[in-house]
């Protein structure tokens, strides 16, 4: 299930809810109790495994910050 962000129209705080994308369940702000929440457009982040992906393929100089030496 995706995580959706909502901004409260009363206190202005942003809250996250785990819900199906077609959920019609009314949400309540967990901070102030208001039912005036607006769904926000949010982005997602990909997590890349650290390791060789950070190294330049052409860097062989030990002074290069990407060389990993």
Secondary structure as UniProt FT lines:
FT   STRAND          3..8
FT   TURN            9..11
FT   STRAND          14..18
FT   TURN            21..22
FT   TURN            30..32
FT   STRAND          37..39
FT   HELIX           52..54
FT   TURN            62..63
FT   TURN            65..66
//
